[in-house]
Amino acid sequence: MSVADVKKSTDLRMQKSLETLRADLAKVRTGRAHTGILDHVQVEYYGSPTALTQVASVTLIDARTIGVQPFEKKMIAVIEKAIREADLGLNPSTQGEIIRVPTPALTEERRKEMVKLVKSEAEDAKIAIRNIRRDANEGLKKLVKDKECSDDDERRAQDEIQKLTDKAVSDVDRQVVDKEKEILTV
């Protein structure tokens, strides 16, 4: 393992942490409808749990309504039940072959809870990023100890890893600010 390998793996792991945060924030409901809310809904399809997006097309009908169009007619009741039981606070209704999923407006109190949740998710991401930095620095120390790199190389690499960490943390902060704005916009 070389200094370059340590830096590369650190960067990749930090990017994965940011992607995870992005996915977690997408699950947090805002006042507007968006199809990402239903990404994690599982539907019983021929005896096995399947992602909703595999058995139906999910689209936005308007700013507050999601439309779910099953690929097979017999799946309408199953999909409607799965959405209702997904504990998302949604109440779907069927109109012909389309399931309409209205998203209720958020109360001020609920919006504040959502912001707290977003901040908590962000703090978890920052902790993960700092742990990645710590692992990288330990890897660099091991390289010095095994005489595979010099002290100067280690210091330079630690500086670069700190820059990667700072960039990742600022990305987390930016995502939080964007999501907060999205949640608090009425």
C-alpha positions as CSV (number, residue, x, y, z in Angstrom):
1,M,0.0,0.0,0.0
2,S,1.3,3.4,-0.9
3,V,0.5,7.0,0.1
4,A,-1.4,7.4,-3.1
5,D,-3.5,4.3,-2.3
6,V,-4.3,5.7,1.1
7,K,-5.4,9.1,-0.4
8,K,-7.4,7.4,-3.1
9,S,-9.3,5.1,-0.7
10,T,-9.9,8.0,1.7
11,D,-11.4,10.1,-1.1
12,L,-13.6,7.2,-2.3
13,R,-14.9,6.4,1.2
14,M,-15.7,10.1,1.9
15,Q,-17.6,10.3,-1.4
16,K,-19.6,7.2,-0.4
17,S,-20.4,8.9,2.9
18,L,-21.6,12.0,1.0
19,E,-23.7,9.8,-1.3
20,T,-25.3,8.0,1.7
21,L,-26.1,11.4,3.2
22,R,-27.7,12.5,-0.1
23,A,-29.8,9.4,-0.1
24,D,-30.8,9.8,3.5
25,L,-31.8,13.4,3.0
26,A,-33.9,12.5,-0.1
27,K,-36.0,10.3,2.2
28,V,-36.8,13.3,4.4
29,R,-40.2,14.6,3.3
30,T,-40.7,18.3,2.5
31,G,-43.9,20.1,1.9
32,R,-43.8,19.3,-1.8
33,A,-44.3,15.9,-3.4
34,H,-41.3,14.1,-4.8
35,T,-41.0,10.6,-6.1
36,G,-38.0,9.8,-3.9
37,I,-40.4,9.4,-1.0
38,L,-41.5,6.1,-2.4
39,D,-38.1,4.8,-3.3
40,H,-37.9,2.5,-0.3
41,V,-41.4,1.1,-0.4
42,Q,-41.3,-2.7,-0.9
43,V,-44.2,-4.5,-2.6
44,E,-45.0,-8.2,-2.4
45,Y,-44.6,-9.4,-6.1
46,Y,-45.0,-13.1,-6.8
47,G,-44.0,-14.0,-3.3
48,S,-40.9,-11.8,-2.9
49,P,-40.4,-8.2,-1.7
50,T,-39.7,-6.0,-4.7
51,A,-39.0,-2.2,-4.9
52,L,-42.1,-0.3,-5.9
53,T,-40.2,1.3,-8.9
54,Q,-39.8,-2.3,-10.3
55,V,-43.5,-2.9,-10.5
56,A,-44.9,0.6,-11.3
57,S,-43.9,3.9,-12.8
58,V,-43.8,6.7,-10.3
59,T,-44.4,10.3,-11.5
60,L,-45.5,13.7,-10.2
61,I,-49.0,14.6,-11.1
62,D,-48.7,18.1,-9.5
63,A,-46.8,19.8,-6.7
64,R,-48.6,17.9,-4.0
65,T,-49.5,14.6,-5.7
66,I,-47.5,11.6,-6.8
67,G,-49.0,9.2,-9.4
68,V,-48.2,5.5,-9.3
69,Q,-49.1,3.5,-12.4
70,P,-48.7,-0.2,-11.9
71,F,-47.4,-2.2,-14.9
72,E,-50.0,-5.0,-14.1
73,K,-53.6,-4.2,-13.1
74,K,-53.7,-6.9,-10.4
75,M,-50.9,-5.0,-8.5
76,I,-53.1,-1.9,-7.8
77,A,-54.4,-3.1,-4.4
78,V,-51.0,-4.5,-3.3
79,I,-49.2,-1.3,-4.1
80,E,-51.8,0.9,-2.4
81,K,-51.6,-1.3,0.7
82,A,-47.7,-1.2,0.7
83,I,-47.7,2.6,0.4
84,R,-50.2,2.9,3.3
85,E,-48.2,0.5,5.5
86,A,-44.8,2.1,4.7
87,D,-45.3,4.5,7.7
88,L,-44.7,7.6,5.5
89,G,-47.9,9.3,6.6
90,L,-49.3,9.0,3.1
91,N,-52.9,7.9,2.2
92,P,-53.1,6.7,-1.4
93,S,-56.3,6.5,-3.3
94,T,-57.0,4.6,-6.6
95,Q,-58.6,6.3,-9.6
96,G,-59.0,3.8,-12.4
97,E,-55.5,2.4,-13.1
98,I,-53.6,5.2,-11.3
99,I,-52.9,5.4,-7.6
100,R,-52.9,9.0,-6.5
101,V,-50.7,9.7,-3.4
102,P,-51.4,13.2,-2.0
103,T,-48.7,14.5,0.3
104,P,-50.1,16.5,3.2
105,A,-48.8,19.9,4.0
106,L,-46.3,20.0,6.8
107,T,-47.2,21.9,10.0
108,E,-44.6,24.4,11.4
109,E,-43.9,22.0,14.3
110,R,-43.3,19.0,11.8
111,R,-41.0,21.2,9.7
112,K,-38.8,21.9,12.7
113,E,-38.7,18.2,13.6
114,M,-37.6,17.5,10.0
115,V,-34.8,20.1,10.3
116,K,-33.6,18.5,13.5
117,L,-33.6,15.1,11.7
118,V,-31.6,16.6,8.8
119,K,-29.1,18.0,11.2
120,S,-28.8,14.7,13.0
121,E,-28.2,12.9,9.7
122,A,-25.5,15.5,8.8
123,E,-23.8,15.1,12.1
124,D,-23.6,11.3,11.5
125,A,-22.1,11.9,8.1
126,K,-19.5,14.3,9.6
127,I,-18.6,11.7,12.2
128,A,-18.2,9.1,9.5
129,I,-15.9,11.4,7.5
130,R,-13.8,12.2,10.6
131,N,-13.4,8.4,11.2
132,I,-12.3,7.9,7.6
133,R,-9.7,10.7,8.2
134,R,-8.5,9.0,11.4
135,D,-8.2,5.6,9.5
136,A,-6.2,7.3,6.7
137,N,-3.8,9.0,9.2
138,E,-3.3,5.7,11.0
139,G,-2.6,4.0,7.6
140,L,0.0,6.8,6.9
141,K,1.7,6.2,10.3
142,K,1.9,2.5,9.5
143,L,3.6,3.3,6.2
144,V,6.2,5.4,8.0
145,K,6.7,2.7,10.6
146,D,7.2,0.1,7.9
147,K,9.6,2.5,6.2
148,E,7.5,2.6,3.0
149,C,7.3,6.4,3.0
150,S,9.2,9.3,4.7
151,D,8.0,11.6,7.5
152,D,7.8,14.5,5.0
153,D,5.6,12.4,2.6
154,E,3.4,11.5,5.6
155,R,3.0,15.2,6.6
156,R,2.1,16.2,3.0
157,A,-0.3,13.3,2.7
158,Q,-2.0,14.2,6.1
159,D,-2.4,17.8,4.8
160,E,-4.0,16.6,1.7
161,I,-6.3,14.2,3.6
162,Q,-7.2,17.2,5.9
163,K,-8.2,19.1,2.8
164,L,-10.3,16.2,1.5
165,T,-12.0,16.1,5.0
166,D,-12.6,19.9,5.0
167,K,-14.1,19.7,1.5
168,A,-16.4,16.7,2.5
169,V,-17.5,18.5,5.7
170,S,-18.3,21.7,3.7
171,D,-20.3,19.5,1.2
172,V,-22.3,18.1,4.1
173,D,-23.0,21.6,5.4
174,R,-24.1,22.8,1.9
175,Q,-26.5,19.8,1.6
176,V,-28.0,20.6,5.0
177,V,-28.5,24.2,4.1
178,D,-30.2,23.3,0.8
179,K,-32.4,20.7,2.5
180,E,-33.4,23.1,5.3
181,K,-34.4,25.7,2.8
182,E,-36.4,23.1,0.9
183,I,-38.2,22.0,4.2
184,L,-38.9,25.5,5.5
185,T,-40.2,26.8,2.2
186,V,-44.0,26.8,2.4
